[in-house]
Amino acid sequence: MARIDSGSSASSSAASQAAAAAAAKQAAAAAVKKAAADAAKKAAADAAKRKDGFEKKHLGKLDKHHVGGKSADLQKLAAGKGTTSRNADGSTATSLEVTKKGTSTRQDLTTERNKFTGETKLKFESTATTQASKTNSRETKHTFEAATDLLGRTTSTQSKEVSLQKGHTTTVDSRATATDEYGNKKVTTGLSTAVEKNGVTATDGKSTTRGAFGTRQSVSEKKLETFKGTGTIEEMKKGDTLSSTSSKSTTGTDFALSHSREFADGTFTLKDSADWKKNSFNKQGSKEKSWQLKDAKTPDTGFTQQKTTGVQGATDKVKLAGDALGAAGLKKEWKGKEWDTAKLGELGDEKTHFVGTKRGTSGASSVSVGANGVDAKFKREASAGAYAQHNTSVEGSHGKASSQAGARLEAKAGVDAAGKLNLNGLDASAGARVGVSAEASLKGAVETKSVKFAGVDLKAGAEGTVKASAVAAAEARGSVKFTRNPPAAIIEGSAGASAVVKAEAEVKVSAGPFALRASGYGSAGAEAKASGVLGYDHGKLKIGGSLGAAVGLGLGGAVNVEVDVKQIGDMAKHAADQNGDGKLGLDDVSAGAKHLGHAAASAVSSAAKTARSWLPW
């Protein structure tokens, strides 16, 4: 019996161990399954945060060029590593901060995808800072931006900037590569050195840009900053002052491409343009000085007083009441006489010619007074011109052809002013300009007769324009702004003169709702400009001015593709409106099926007749 009990006990112990092992195995499997479920849940949550629909395939297309050795980091942020948030403009932002071995690194990725057009945008920044001591540090910044347009074309810019501070000297070495959708690269290398001593910082920088077609542009910049205060330039305190003097010189050639898209009045337009410029002389210089009148972190107890007591509080209440009365329409308006005795643009209709001179004046003025304040505008212009224009038009059985030749010489001078005054302050501007221009042009056009297709009249045609012009002009503008909230008192002014000669040509070919427009230009000219500012804004009193002059040549061209979306919609509507009631519905589907049936029967009958005509009997 003892042996039987002993065997039973051993068997029971083995069974218990087996059960425990099975339970442990089951628990481990459950833990693995739970970890996998948690990981999947986290991945789903991260994917839900990235609501811009920016998938890995979009990243691969944009990140086809190197990102300064940071591609792996970019991929990780795109996969959800870091903190992700949704921006107000619909884009998704992800950021990550890591400190390792004395180096602090911050990385940011912003992505956006338009689900309707397929366009994508990406911006990645990585900044690594190593602070060895208070006066010795190293900062390396990588930036990568890329975008795809409506046609799936990709443009990108990637740059690397290394800032090295040793004592009082800071050196910045940079390199940037911009790639357009055609694969053209523009590489800019730069080196600047800033030396700070006794509150005076002298910066000397040079950069060179090499682009397509062998273009090369050099820029040289010098800047001298004098800071007097107890803090730093970045955090100026009350009583601190900052003065700066800078100069910039640009020489060489530059080639640039630009792209834009627009949807207006039912027409969708894609535009590509190219510009080539040669700067044989381009110099700019400026001076500026600012005083910190109050600490930026302390509230302004003057203009922006928050308490509604005393005179300040009374004006706040009056302004609120005035705004309400203005919204109720309690406003008086006065408009002065508007006239235009010159009407320089009206030279005759398309069937006539015009030779002669025109001169005259034009003007307009208006004043409105109400609870919102006083708003006034004033404009006067005098002009004179000599013109010659001849138009011809021929129409035949297939279409129409026309041409227009013209020449003009114009001189104009004018002044304009605008101002607004209310309880919050004054905002006014004024300008004066004078100029002389000469132009010779030739236009031609051909157009076919309209053809009815899908219920819409369609035409095909071509237009061409050649123009040469010369312009000499001078202009001066000034503005003054005094506001209580936010506190500001700013006076600005600018003046400039230019003389430019330009030759242009444009061709447009159209067929129904589609059109292609191409243009080109060549120019040569000189320009001089000056500007200045004196004012108080956000606690700073600032005085500054700049001068600039340029002489150069330019070439450029643009291509526009236009699609008349409205016309296509009308064609589709007419084609779908089978019963002709001006509406689209299920009855149109039925009518369309009947039309298709009739068309099929007619086609079979026609084929049978043709076959019978081939038979010998």
Legacy VTK file of the C-alpha trace (Angstrom):
# vtk DataFile Version 3.0
C-alpha trace
ASCII
DATASET POLYDATA
POINTS 617 float
0.000 0.000 0.000
2.858 2.299 0.837
4.355 1.781 -2.602
1.031 2.407 -4.263
0.571 5.646 -2.290
4.104 6.710 -3.126
3.587 6.093 -6.841
0.289 7.939 -6.780
1.921 10.872 -5.041
4.741 11.009 -7.596
2.263 10.828 -10.440
0.213 13.620 -8.898
3.332 15.783 -8.484
4.314 15.267 -12.130
0.818 16.190 -13.244
0.962 19.345 -11.155
4.297 20.325 -12.638
2.974 19.697 -16.141
-0.107 21.785 -15.413
2.051 24.576 -13.998
4.307 24.474 -17.048
1.307 24.609 -19.352
-0.149 27.509 -17.396
3.170 29.347 -17.549
3.393 28.713 -21.290
-0.163 29.902 -21.742
0.552 33.015 -19.660
3.672 33.738 -21.721
1.693 33.343 -24.935
-0.999 35.630 -23.571
1.666 38.187 -22.608
3.170 38.043 -26.093
-0.285 38.350 -27.631
-1.101 41.305 -25.371
2.206 43.005 -26.217
1.494 42.529 -29.915
-2.031 43.903 -29.446
-0.673 46.897 -27.513
1.907 47.522 -30.222
-0.765 47.316 -32.905
-2.988 49.630 -30.898
-0.147 52.139 -30.499
0.627 51.932 -34.214
-3.044 52.516 -35.013
-3.102 55.478 -32.630
0.013 56.935 -34.245
-1.489 56.414 -37.689
-4.690 58.116 -36.540
-2.656 61.135 -35.445
-1.166 61.413 -38.925
-4.476 62.316 -40.547
-2.795 64.029 -43.467
-2.671 60.657 -45.263
1.079 60.991 -45.746
1.946 57.388 -46.545
5.346 55.764 -46.935
5.118 55.889 -50.737
4.890 59.687 -50.601
7.917 59.819 -48.306
9.914 57.609 -50.647
9.183 59.874 -53.599
10.150 63.038 -51.786
13.188 61.540 -50.070
14.794 60.363 -53.307
17.794 62.655 -52.718
20.091 62.386 -49.691
19.071 64.376 -46.626
22.515 65.066 -45.267
22.744 61.611 -43.675
19.465 62.061 -41.813
17.185 59.901 -43.973
16.858 57.228 -41.272
15.809 59.823 -38.687
13.279 61.286 -41.107
11.842 57.803 -41.715
11.486 57.186 -37.973
9.591 60.439 -37.386
7.327 59.688 -40.350
6.622 56.257 -38.827
5.319 57.906 -35.656
8.363 58.160 -33.393
8.156 61.228 -31.177
5.257 63.514 -30.305
2.711 64.070 -33.067
0.154 66.867 -33.287
-2.280 68.276 -35.815
-1.753 71.850 -37.064
-4.500 74.357 -37.803
-3.659 74.361 -41.532
-4.271 70.601 -41.804
-0.628 69.494 -41.736
0.829 67.038 -39.238
3.838 67.894 -37.044
6.084 65.422 -35.231
8.930 66.403 -32.896
11.577 64.519 -30.926
14.212 65.741 -28.444
17.149 63.605 -27.285
20.188 64.417 -25.122
23.151 62.061 -25.368
26.810 62.473 -24.379
26.524 66.215 -23.918
24.780 66.793 -27.255
21.163 67.941 -27.375
19.297 67.093 -30.595
15.866 68.308 -31.669
14.163 67.016 -34.796
10.925 68.248 -36.375
8.941 66.856 -39.294
5.927 68.565 -40.845
3.972 66.827 -43.605
0.863 67.673 -45.585
-1.035 65.893 -48.339
-3.991 67.179 -50.334
-6.241 64.176 -50.856
-8.048 65.887 -53.732
-5.043 66.946 -55.841
-2.428 64.486 -54.562
-0.003 67.316 -53.799
2.389 66.683 -50.899
4.695 68.840 -48.801
7.407 67.895 -46.350
9.768 69.831 -44.088
12.377 68.191 -41.868
14.765 69.942 -39.472
17.429 68.450 -37.239
19.476 70.634 -34.870
22.282 69.178 -32.737
23.926 71.434 -30.136
27.047 70.673 -28.111
27.847 73.242 -25.409
31.411 72.606 -24.237
31.513 75.838 -22.221
29.837 79.226 -22.097
31.987 80.525 -24.949
32.616 77.295 -26.841
29.833 75.478 -28.686
28.993 73.697 -31.903
25.615 73.616 -33.632
24.824 71.529 -36.712
21.536 72.080 -38.505
20.135 69.928 -41.308
17.066 71.079 -43.225
15.192 69.231 -45.941
12.092 70.481 -47.761
10.309 68.790 -50.656
6.987 69.030 -52.464
5.080 67.412 -55.326
2.713 69.452 -57.472
-0.546 68.597 -59.215
1.336 66.878 -62.053
3.408 64.751 -59.671
6.606 66.754 -60.236
9.001 66.961 -57.282
11.102 69.894 -56.074
13.412 69.792 -53.057
15.905 71.805 -51.028
18.415 70.304 -48.615
20.967 72.208 -46.573
23.554 71.757 -43.862
24.805 74.555 -41.618
27.583 74.216 -39.047
28.009 77.038 -36.511
31.205 76.908 -34.448
31.798 79.302 -31.550
35.266 79.627 -30.082
35.628 82.441 -27.607
34.528 85.665 -29.282
34.562 84.252 -32.835
31.660 82.435 -34.471
32.096 80.769 -37.870
29.140 79.541 -39.946
29.813 77.148 -42.828
26.811 76.298 -45.002
25.863 74.418 -48.143
22.419 74.192 -49.750
21.219 72.306 -52.829
17.926 73.151 -54.528
16.593 70.756 -57.179
13.759 71.760 -59.503
11.268 69.391 -61.138
13.446 69.058 -64.229
16.474 67.939 -62.243
18.329 71.267 -62.475
20.382 71.890 -59.355
21.330 75.171 -57.723
24.157 74.794 -55.197
24.948 77.605 -52.740
28.011 77.505 -50.506
28.613 80.146 -47.876
31.077 81.078 -45.160
30.675 83.856 -42.615
32.771 84.922 -39.660
31.507 87.051 -36.773
33.882 88.528 -34.211
32.451 90.049 -31.017
34.533 92.374 -28.869
33.389 94.871 -26.258
29.787 94.812 -27.509
30.765 95.285 -31.159
30.134 92.398 -33.578
31.679 92.502 -37.051
30.344 89.954 -39.542
31.904 89.233 -42.918
30.160 86.761 -45.182
30.506 85.482 -48.726
28.431 83.028 -50.736
28.522 81.574 -54.233
25.596 80.058 -56.119
26.139 77.811 -59.128
23.133 76.845 -61.195
21.914 75.484 -64.503
23.439 76.614 -67.819
26.704 77.575 -66.143
25.298 80.477 -64.126
27.341 81.719 -61.173
26.397 84.438 -58.701
28.554 85.840 -55.906
27.253 87.754 -52.892
29.416 89.630 -50.402
27.903 90.996 -47.174
29.347 92.969 -44.296
27.576 93.929 -41.080
28.657 95.864 -37.998
26.500 95.672 -34.858
27.101 97.740 -31.722
25.215 96.638 -28.633
25.130 98.572 -25.372
23.268 97.011 -22.494
23.283 94.659 -19.547
21.761 91.660 -21.282
22.157 90.117 -24.730
21.014 91.121 -28.206
18.436 88.318 -28.206
16.903 89.520 -24.921
17.222 93.297 -24.922
16.214 95.023 -21.700
15.050 98.522 -20.871
17.774 101.023 -21.675
19.645 98.726 -24.103
20.568 100.030 -27.558
21.524 98.290 -30.777
23.061 99.926 -33.866
23.802 98.141 -37.128
25.365 99.042 -40.460
25.330 96.654 -43.388
26.336 96.489 -47.034
25.663 93.910 -49.741
27.142 93.454 -53.207
25.855 91.016 -55.860
27.589 90.127 -59.120
27.296 87.395 -61.736
24.395 85.522 -63.289
21.403 83.653 -61.892
18.807 81.254 -63.337
15.572 80.482 -61.509
12.363 78.532 -62.157
9.037 79.270 -60.470
5.667 77.553 -60.457
2.140 78.563 -59.535
-1.447 77.405 -59.913
-4.709 79.289 -59.808
-8.416 78.565 -60.029
-10.570 81.585 -60.855
-13.752 82.197 -62.816
-14.089 78.550 -63.785
-10.573 78.323 -65.285
-7.741 76.289 -63.805
-4.235 77.560 -64.694
-0.819 75.985 -64.205
2.128 78.313 -64.764
5.848 77.613 -65.136
8.284 80.476 -65.622
12.051 80.862 -65.964
14.209 83.940 -65.384
17.848 84.609 -66.175
19.526 87.697 -64.744
22.960 89.219 -64.953
24.001 91.648 -62.227
26.863 93.710 -63.556
26.413 96.116 -60.631
24.180 95.601 -57.600
24.968 97.212 -54.270
22.845 97.821 -51.188
23.562 99.445 -47.853
21.578 100.155 -44.703
21.862 101.633 -41.221
19.597 101.022 -38.263
19.498 101.863 -34.568
16.996 100.794 -31.920
16.469 101.612 -28.254
14.667 99.299 -25.832
12.255 101.615 -24.010
10.694 98.961 -21.798
11.372 95.390 -20.761
9.731 93.001 -23.189
8.486 90.732 -20.403
6.779 93.473 -18.386
3.319 94.739 -19.392
3.037 98.210 -20.880
1.329 100.413 -18.303
0.858 103.219 -20.809
-0.826 102.512 -24.158
-2.032 98.989 -23.306
-3.409 99.676 -19.851
-5.921 96.944 -19.027
-7.939 98.664 -16.285
-11.074 100.439 -17.525
-10.729 103.401 -15.184
-10.084 107.080 -15.842
-9.751 108.573 -19.312
-8.238 105.415 -20.804
-11.173 103.279 -19.673
-13.618 105.877 -20.966
-12.097 105.822 -24.464
-12.218 102.025 -24.481
-15.941 102.132 -23.680
-16.576 104.825 -26.287
-14.725 102.767 -28.900
-16.840 99.673 -28.134
-20.027 101.723 -28.385
-18.782 103.362 -31.578
-18.055 100.007 -33.180
-21.577 98.869 -32.384
-23.075 102.039 -33.903
-20.888 101.633 -36.977
-22.118 98.063 -37.412
-25.663 99.405 -37.218
-24.948 101.559 -40.272
-24.699 104.969 -38.605
-22.161 106.372 -41.048
-22.009 109.325 -43.436
-20.171 109.093 -46.728
-19.097 111.781 -49.169
-17.686 111.191 -52.633
-16.014 113.867 -54.641
-16.278 114.224 -58.387
-14.615 111.474 -60.410
-13.324 112.304 -63.860
-10.952 111.131 -66.563
-10.551 113.571 -69.456
-7.618 111.704 -70.980
-8.891 108.124 -71.325
-5.559 107.129 -72.774
-6.613 103.517 -73.213
-9.458 104.278 -75.629
-7.757 104.538 -79.015
-10.523 103.157 -81.217
-12.377 99.915 -81.897
-11.087 96.939 -83.869
-12.339 98.315 -87.216
-10.685 101.715 -87.026
-7.277 103.297 -86.780
-6.119 106.198 -84.676
-3.299 108.712 -85.043
-2.908 111.722 -82.781
-2.403 112.919 -79.245
-4.409 112.895 -76.054
-3.915 114.671 -72.788
-5.921 115.301 -69.692
-6.360 114.705 -65.998
-8.155 112.246 -63.757
-9.100 112.258 -60.127
-11.209 110.795 -57.348
-11.748 111.449 -53.657
-13.926 110.154 -50.850
-14.475 110.663 -47.123
-16.534 108.608 -44.699
-17.310 109.687 -41.142
-18.937 107.424 -38.615
-18.632 105.674 -35.321
-15.609 103.775 -36.662
-13.712 106.983 -37.353
-12.740 108.966 -40.432
-11.605 107.256 -43.632
-10.395 109.411 -46.527
-8.873 108.814 -49.976
-7.522 111.229 -52.551
-6.039 110.724 -56.032
-4.972 113.055 -58.851
-3.157 112.269 -62.094
-2.117 114.207 -65.187
-1.166 112.448 -68.420
-0.309 113.121 -72.018
0.450 110.828 -74.920
1.003 110.459 -78.638
-0.451 107.386 -80.344
-0.679 105.565 -83.640
-2.833 102.475 -84.069
-4.027 100.554 -87.100
-6.362 97.537 -87.007
-7.368 95.124 -89.757
-9.807 92.204 -89.765
-10.692 89.639 -92.401
-13.499 87.083 -92.092
-14.102 84.161 -94.447
-16.051 80.940 -94.634
-13.618 79.075 -92.357
-12.963 81.694 -89.705
-11.535 85.081 -88.873
-8.076 86.719 -88.876
-7.110 90.069 -87.377
-4.048 92.178 -86.691
-3.261 95.297 -84.707
-0.180 97.503 -84.930
0.424 100.346 -82.530
2.922 102.737 -81.029
2.596 105.006 -78.042
4.547 107.564 -76.042
3.123 108.499 -72.648
4.028 110.746 -69.765
2.256 110.561 -66.424
2.508 112.268 -63.058
0.298 111.759 -60.069
-0.245 111.840 -56.328
-2.403 109.740 -54.044
-3.139 109.674 -50.349
-5.187 107.616 -47.933
-5.783 107.921 -44.223
-7.832 106.447 -41.431
-8.348 108.048 -38.033
-10.274 106.559 -35.113
-10.037 106.241 -31.352
-7.254 103.684 -31.714
-5.010 105.973 -33.743
-3.977 107.165 -37.205
-2.905 105.173 -40.250
-2.075 107.261 -43.340
-0.001 107.013 -46.512
0.861 109.221 -49.480
2.766 108.810 -52.716
3.976 110.723 -55.755
5.230 109.373 -59.068
6.315 110.580 -62.472
7.256 108.527 -65.505
7.721 108.386 -69.260
7.125 105.274 -71.342
7.389 104.346 -75.021
5.978 101.215 -76.621
5.621 99.589 -80.024
3.492 96.474 -80.474
2.128 94.102 -83.073
-0.723 91.671 -82.445
-2.224 88.997 -84.640
-4.995 86.427 -84.207
-6.767 83.689 -86.167
-9.944 81.936 -85.105
-12.012 79.140 -86.645
-15.784 79.113 -86.963
-17.558 77.656 -83.971
-18.545 73.999 -84.029
-21.364 72.595 -81.892
-20.141 69.705 -79.742
-22.038 68.245 -76.783
-24.334 71.252 -76.855
-21.497 73.802 -76.522
-19.929 76.052 -79.178
-16.239 75.223 -79.504
-13.569 77.229 -81.324
-9.881 76.833 -82.091
-7.489 79.702 -82.563
-4.083 81.249 -82.088
-2.896 84.665 -80.891
0.500 86.320 -80.956
1.950 89.552 -79.560
5.346 91.191 -79.973
6.168 94.274 -77.924
9.140 96.535 -77.236
9.095 99.123 -74.460
11.213 101.613 -72.589
10.261 103.046 -69.193
11.861 105.736 -67.060
10.143 106.410 -63.747
10.613 107.912 -60.310
8.435 107.327 -57.265
8.287 108.342 -53.621
6.009 106.975 -50.932
5.549 107.635 -47.252
3.355 106.340 -44.439
2.654 107.201 -40.841
0.989 105.021 -38.224
0.085 105.841 -34.620
-1.927 103.227 -32.722
-2.886 102.885 -29.102
-3.357 99.121 -29.047
-0.923 97.658 -29.895
1.288 100.628 -29.056
3.047 101.854 -32.198
4.241 105.102 -33.759
5.969 104.450 -37.088
6.995 106.706 -39.969
8.300 105.068 -43.135
9.350 106.374 -46.516
10.869 105.169 -49.767
12.033 106.684 -53.036
13.292 105.132 -56.229
14.139 105.702 -59.862
14.457 103.211 -62.704
15.134 103.038 -66.423
14.353 99.762 -68.163
14.230 98.638 -71.796
12.280 95.466 -72.472
11.278 93.277 -75.444
8.429 90.776 -75.029
6.603 88.160 -77.077
3.580 86.007 -76.324
1.758 83.224 -78.175
-1.521 81.551 -77.246
-3.007 78.466 -78.906
-6.494 77.331 -77.899
-8.863 74.510 -78.761
-12.201 74.367 -76.989
-11.719 74.328 -73.210
-7.933 73.901 -73.447
-5.340 76.613 -74.047
-1.564 76.911 -73.987
0.106 80.276 -73.489
3.859 80.893 -73.827
5.760 84.138 -73.286
9.322 85.408 -73.211
11.185 88.649 -72.490
14.570 90.299 -72.613
15.452 93.354 -70.522
18.236 95.761 -69.643
18.127 98.561 -67.130
19.225 100.399 -64.036
17.536 101.046 -60.701
18.200 103.119 -57.590
16.201 103.097 -54.377
16.255 104.438 -50.841
14.099 103.808 -47.788
13.912 104.820 -44.151
11.991 104.168 -40.951
11.526 106.033 -37.658
9.208 104.619 -35.054
8.215 103.004 -31.794
6.869 99.466 -31.920
6.570 96.751 -29.234
8.722 98.595 -26.743
11.470 99.582 -29.189
12.354 102.929 -30.707
13.883 102.303 -34.133
15.626 104.483 -36.718
16.870 102.996 -39.981
17.545 103.581 -43.640
18.852 101.812 -46.714
20.238 102.601 -50.149
20.520 100.387 -53.201
21.509 100.486 -56.845
21.536 97.857 -59.589
22.425 97.588 -63.258
21.792 94.350 -65.101
20.313 92.248 -67.883
17.505 89.740 -67.812
15.859 87.003 -69.861
12.805 84.979 -69.022
9.882 82.959 -70.204
6.655 81.411 -68.963
4.267 78.665 -70.033
0.642 78.545 -68.920
-1.754 75.653 -69.355
-5.381 76.736 -69.036
-8.380 74.447 -68.698
-11.888 75.914 -68.832
-13.484 73.669 -66.222
-16.841 75.417 -66.558
-17.003 74.746 -70.302
-16.194 71.074 -69.764
-18.950 70.943 -67.151
-21.430 72.486 -69.598
-20.426 69.922 -72.234
-20.878 67.070 -69.765
-24.244 68.433 -68.675
-25.520 68.744 -72.234
-24.245 65.271 -73.078
-25.878 63.729 -69.998
-29.187 65.620 -70.338
-30.653 63.065 -72.724
-34.286 64.194 -72.530
-33.411 67.903 -72.905
-35.267 69.166 -69.817
-32.245 71.040 -68.462
-31.987 68.723 -65.452
-30.059 65.557 -64.675
-31.975 62.579 -63.247
-32.842 58.905 -63.553
-35.043 59.650 -66.573
-31.875 60.786 -68.397
-30.363 57.342 -67.737
-33.444 55.693 -69.232
-33.435 58.030 -72.222
-29.722 57.429 -72.712
-30.241 53.670 -72.723
-32.950 54.042 -75.360
-30.653 56.227 -77.475
-27.898 53.658 -77.181
-30.337 50.916 -78.169
-31.489 52.865 -81.211
-27.892 53.603 -82.147
-26.934 49.933 -81.855
-29.919 48.809 -83.938
-29.089 51.433 -86.540
-25.462 50.295 -86.619
-26.482 46.628 -87.121
-28.932 47.573 -89.862
-26.306 49.707 -91.602
-23.739 46.892 -91.392
-26.257 44.415 -92.835
-27.009 46.735 -95.743
-23.297 47.154 -96.444
-22.724 43.386 -96.354
-25.642 42.763 -98.735
-24.228 45.318 -101.164
-21.048 43.236 -101.378
-22.841 40.006 -102.257
-22.905 38.951 -105.932
-26.609 38.199 -105.897
LINES 1 618
617 0 1 2 3 4 5 6 7 8 9 10 11 12 13 14 15 16 17 18 19 20 21 22 23 24 25 26 27 28 29 30 31 32 33 34 35 36 37 38 39 40 41 42 43 44 45 46 47 48 49 50 51 52 53 54 55 56 57 58 59 60 61 62 63 64 65 66 67 68 69 70 71 72 73 74 75 76 77 78 79 80 81 82 83 84 85 86 87 88 89 90 91 92 93 94 95 96 97 98 99 100 101 102 103 104 105 106 107 108 109 110 111 112 113 114 115 116 117 118 119 120 121 122 123 124 125 126 127 128 129 130 131 132 133 134 135 136 137 138 139 140 141 142 143 144 145 146 147 148 149 150 151 152 153 154 155 156 157 158 159 160 161 162 163 164 165 166 167 168 169 170 171 172 173 174 175 176 177 178 179 180 181 182 183 184 185 186 187 188 189 190 191 192 193 194 195 196 197 198 199 200 201 202 203 204 205 206 207 208 209 210 211 212 213 214 215 216 217 218 219 220 221 222 223 224 225 226 227 228 229 230 231 232 233 234 235 236 237 238 239 240 241 242 243 244 245 246 247 248 249 250 251 252 253 254 255 256 257 258 259 260 261 262 263 264 265 266 267 268 269 270 271 272 273 274 275 276 277 278 279 280 281 282 283 284 285 286 287 288 289 290 291 292 293 294 295 296 297 298 299 300 301 302 303 304 305 306 307 308 309 310 311 312 313 314 315 316 317 318 319 320 321 322 323 324 325 326 327 328 329 330 331 332 333 334 335 336 337 338 339 340 341 342 343 344 345 346 347 348 349 350 351 352 353 354 355 356 357 358 359 360 361 362 363 364 365 366 367 368 369 370 371 372 373 374 375 376 377 378 379 380 381 382 383 384 385 386 387 388 389 390 391 392 393 394 395 396 397 398 399 400 401 402 403 404 405 406 407 408 409 410 411 412 413 414 415 416 417 418 419 420 421 422 423 424 425 426 427 428 429 430 431 432 433 434 435 436 437 438 439 440 441 442 443 444 445 446 447 448 449 450 451 452 453 454 455 456 457 458 459 460 461 462 463 464 465 466 467 468 469 470 471 472 473 474 475 476 477 478 479 480 481 482 483 484 485 486 487 488 489 490 491 492 493 494 495 496 497 498 499 500 501 502 503 504 505 506 507 508 509 510 511 512 513 514 515 516 517 518 519 520 521 522 523 524 525 526 527 528 529 530 531 532 533 534 535 536 537 538 539 540 541 542 543 544 545 546 547 548 549 550 551 552 553 554 555 556 557 558 559 560 561 562 563 564 565 566 567 568 569 570 571 572 573 574 575 576 577 578 579 580 581 582 583 584 585 586 587 588 589 590 591 592 593 594 595 596 597 598 599 600 601 602 603 604 605 606 607 608 609 610 611 612 613 614 615 616
